Amino acid sequence: MRKVFFLIGTMIVFILLASCAGTPAAVETTVSGTPDGVQTTDTVEIDSDSRYVWKSASDVYTYIDGTVDKTVTHSYGDDGNLLKSVDTDTRGRILYEQVFEYREGLLVKETMSDQFEIVSLTSYEHDSDGLVKKQIKQDARGNVVSIRSFEYDGETLTSTTASDGNGNPFLIIENDYQDGILGAGINFQRRRVPGMGLIDWQALIRALYNSGYNYVMNIEHEDSNWEGSVDLVKQGFLVAKNVLQAYTS
């Protein structure tokens, strides 16, 4: 996989401290000198509460040789909700734009557009507890393409039913929350960056090669062992990158 992407996110970290007040202070740090020359910039804003809120300001998709494929920038409302994501190429031209709409703090609509027209519309329906009960995706003409329905036990997702545009189910996912590395549940999962969990990445990447796949691998960092500070998040990304790079370069 010579053209392997590593998704490096520019993280806005709101470190909310009870002892601080007033306008947030911003601090930028940059890590460089990685084998492919990738740099990441992290912005830290300090405000007046006592919790961490991580938000990605921008994501840069980069090949191992250092070539940038695209950049995705995100903007947020005062309440922290994601309002817009914009994909741009290396010349700054817009490839895709996603706009998110909310009602009483809940996501109700997502609009995807390219540089010329609307591509798709996705709407969300919620129950009285604010949980998503249904996701309906439409094409640019308003034709229903797919429907997903969700069932819960309390706040725990127990099943997902995927249907075509006519409402005919074609896939049902049951979440039993038993231990496993590829389960569909959430509560049992122990999220780990590559190299720190149970997956044999060499075998997995070999299988991808054997199947003819030679394109993108994204790193999604949700490992709690590498959270809590900007430096730890960076280190977690680099651990994952080095593990994958050993089998793809």
Secondary structure, 3 states (H helix, E strand, C coil): CCCCEEEEEEEEEEEECCCCCCCCEEEEEEECCCCCCCCEEEEEEEECCCCEEEEEEEEEEEECCCCEEEEEEEEECCCCCEEEEEEECCCCCEEEEEEEEEECCEEEEEEEEECCCEEEEEEEEECCCCCEEEEEEEECCCCEEEEEEEEEECCEEEEEEEEECCCCEEEEEECCCCCCCCCCCCCCCCCCCCCCCCCCHHHHHHHHHHCCCCCCCCCCCCCHHHCCCHHHHHHHHHHHHHHHHHHHC
